[in-house]
Amino acid sequence: MAPESERRYDYQLLDVFTKTRFEGNPLAVFPFARGLSDVEMQCIAGELNLSETVFLLEPVDARAAAKARIFTPRRELDFAGHPTIGTAFVVSNLKAQRGRFALEENVGLVPIDTDTDADGYPMFWLTTPPLKFFETVDPVHCAKLLGLSVDDITPECQPQLVSAGSPMLFVHLVSMEAVDRAAARPELASQPVGSIDSVGTYVFARKEPQSSTSFDVYARMFAPQTGIAEDPATGGAIGPLAGYLLAHGKLPRKPLAFTSEQGVKMGRRSLLHVRIDAGTGGETIKVGGCVVAIAHGTFVLNGA
């Protein structure tokens, strides 16, 4: 029998933005995290060493189904996409939430919608929080950061910092081949690239062969400054990406939908879906994907 002083916290291990086990972006979710301190949450996230780990608590806002705190191995985030989608999967199953509900995150309430894909597989959609656009960044610096030539960067789209809660640097490259050649230099990634600290660099190119009616992209995300060398799927980048492409006139039509394929170089292919709806208050950007549950476990901690 375990000593009474031990505290046990169960967690679920998921693969997010995929329908195939061992692809997508892994995520750990602790459905009942009450009693864990901030330090303990950060230590657990570091021990698991996944891109993110989520701890669920009772919400402060009564409109939310749960409060989600999101940690990388090094820091807490105000918002992130793949943890939100994975958490929506857990909350939907745990509390029989269907249709529309909300999660409370540090960035505020994040609306969630549920539906199914063409194969009848459950999909979860988050509504991207309001975007903030920051300054553009010198392409020469971005090329050095990524081990590329400045000619690999699309000249009509200046690299730019954009945020939906976690600022990221977006760099539009000329080809999928250039995306595959990119390799973030940690010694440069840790240096500020503008007036704010970014959580990573998102590089992308149009998928080939290109279509005149869609803008599907092939992408990679480097975040060594948060303890993540490369992220297999970055849901928190897709809303800002859509906003960036809209701002540069790159998207062919509205309302529209497109996909982002990520994680291929890591052997963890992920597929992220985007829907953009134009309304009287401006565009609403939704990011969606599927989730696979693959394992569960328990952390055993000393008593309080």
N, C-alpha and C positions, 0 to 999 in steps of 0.2 A: 504494500500500500504506500502511495506517495506521501511524503511528509505534508502536514497541513499548511506549512509555510510556503509551499510551492503554488505558483499561479500558472494556469494553463490557458493558452490562447490558440484556438484553432484557426487555420487559414485554408483558403482554396487557391490552387494554382491553375491559371487559365492561359490559353493562347488567344490573343485578341487580333481582330482584323483578318481572320482566316476561318475556314471550315475544315481545315486539315490539322490534325495533331502534329506538334513539333514544327509547325510553321507559325507565321504571325509573330506577335510580340508577347513574350511571357509577362504575366502579372500575378502578383500575390495579393489577395484581399483577405483581411481579417474582419469577419462579419460582426464580431462582438469585441471591440477594442477598449471598452470602458475599463478604466483602471490603469492603463498604460500611460506613463509619463512621456513628455516630448522627447526626452533623452532616450528612453527605451524604444520609442517608435523609430528614432533615427538609427539606433544600434541594430534593431531588427532589419531595417531596410539595408543597412550596410552588410549585415551577415548574409542576407539572401542575395545581395549584389545583382538584383534585377534592375532594369531601367527605372521602374517605379514599383512601390509597394503602397497599398491603400489600407487605411484603418477607418472602420466605420463606427460612428458614434450616434447618439440621439441628436437630432437636429435642433438648433436654436430656433429656426424659422419653422413654424407649424405647417407651412406649405410644402416643405420638403419631406421626402420619404426617409432620408438619412443624411447625415453629415459625413462627407468623405475628406479625410486628410491624406495628402499625397506626398510621398517622400521618394527622392532618388537616394542612391547610396551616400550622398554628401549633404543634401539640403531638402527643405520642404518647398513644394511648389504651390502657387495659388490656383493653378489650373493646368491640366494636361489631358490630352484627348484619349489616348488608349486606356489610361486608368479610369476615365469617366465611362467609356463604353463597357469595359470589363465590370465596373461596379454596377452599372445599370443591369447587366446580366445577373449578377448576384442578387441585387435587391429585387429584381423582377421575380426570381425564383423563390427568394426567402419570404417575401411579403405578398406574393401573388399580384404584383403590380403589372398592369397591362395598359395599353393605350398610351396615355401621356401622364408623366409624373415629373418630379424635379429632384435633383440632388443639390445639397448645400455644400459648396466648396469655399475656399478662402476668397475667391473672386466674386462670390455671390451665388444666387440660384442659377442652376444650369438645367434648362428644360430637356426632358428626354421623351422621345417618341419610340414606339415599338411597332414593327410590322414584320412581314416575311418577304424573302426574295423570291425569284421566279421558281425556285425549287421547293418553296415552302419552308425554307430554313429561317429561324428567327433572326431579325436584324434590329439593331439598336442605333438610334440617331440622337446626337446631341445638337443643340442649338448653340452656335459659337457665340461667346460673349462679345461685347462691343470691341471693335478693333482700334488699336492705336498705331498710327504711322509715325515713325521717327525718321532720322536723316538717312540719306543715301550714303554708301560707303565706296571709297575709291576702288575701282576694279583691279588696279595693280596690287593693292594690299590683299584683296580677296584671292587673287591668283596665287600670291605667295602663301597665303594661309592654307590653300588647298593643294599646293604642289602642282599648279597648272600654269599654262600660258594665259596671258590676258586675252589672246585670241580665242580661247575656249569659252569666254563669257559673252553672252549675247549683247551686242553693243546698244541696242535700242531699249534695254531694260537695265537700269542701274541697280546694282545690289542695294538692298534696303533692309533696315530693321523694322519689323512689324510685330505686334503683340496682340494676343487675345487673353493675356494674363501672364504669359511667360515670353519675354522678348526673344526673337530669333532673327538671324541674318539670312535673308533669302537671296540666292545667287542662281540666276537663270543661265544655264550652259547651252552650248550650241548643239550638242548631240548626246545620245545615250552613252556613246563610247567615252565622251569626256566625263560624264557622271561616274562611269566605272573606273576611270583613271584617278579621280579625285582622292586625296588622302590628307586629312587634316593634320596639321603640324601642332602638337600639343603646346609647344613653347610659345607659339603665336596665338593659339586659341585662348589661352589664359589672359591675354592682354585685351583691354577694352578696345572696341572698334568704333565706338561712338559715345554719345552722352549717357548711355545706359549699359549695364552689363547684360549681355545676351546669354541664353542658356545653351545655344548651339548654332550651327550653321547648316542650313537646309539647301542642298543643291538639287537641281532638277532640270530635265529637258523634256520636250515633247516626245511622246512615244512614236516609234517608227514602224510602219509607214504612217505619215501624217495624214490627217483627215481635215477637210475644210469645214466639217460640221461638228467637230469635237476637239477637245484639248486635253486628252488623257496624257498623264505625265509619268515619267520614270524618275525615281528620286532616291536620295540617300540623306541621312541626317547624322552629323558628327557633333558630339557634345562632351568632349574630354573635360571641359571645365566643371561639369556636374558629375564626373565619375563614369561617364558613358562614352566609350570610344566610338561606337556607332550604334544607332537605334534602329531596330528592324521595322518599326511603324510608329509614326509620330502624328497622332490624331490632332494634337494641339497646334500643329503646323498647317493643317489643311485649310482651316478657316482663314488664317492670315494669307496663305498662298492664294486662295480664291480672291480675297480682297486685293492683293498685290496684282494679280492678273487682270482684274477688273479695272484697277487704277491705270494700268498700262495699255488698256484696250486690246488685250490678247484673247479674251473669250469671245467666241463667234456669235452667240445669241443669248437672249434672256427670255423666259426662265430657262435654266440649263442644268445639266448634270455632267459630271466627269469623274474619272477615277485616277488614283495615284497608286502606282505599284512601287513597293519599297521592300528592302530587306533581301533582295535577290542575291547580292554579293555575299551575304552572310549565310545563305542557305535557309533563310526564314522568310520566304515570300509572303508578303502582306498585300492586301487589296483594300484600299480606303475609298469610300464612295462620298461624293459631294453633291449636294443639291442647293441651288441658289434660286430663291423666290423673290421676285420684285413686288414690293408693297408700297403703300402710301408713306410708310416711315423709312423707306429704303430697302436695301437687300437683306434678306434673312438667309444666313449660310448654315446649312446643316451638314454634319459629318456622320457617316454611318458605317457599320460593319458587323460582321458575325463574330461569335465567340465560341470557343471549345473549352470545356472543363476537362483537365487532364489528371489532376492529383489533388490530395489534401494532406494536411499535416498539422502538427501541434508544436508550438514553442513552449518550453517549460522555463519559467523564470523564478527567481527567489521571491519569497514573500515580501510584502511591503514593509 
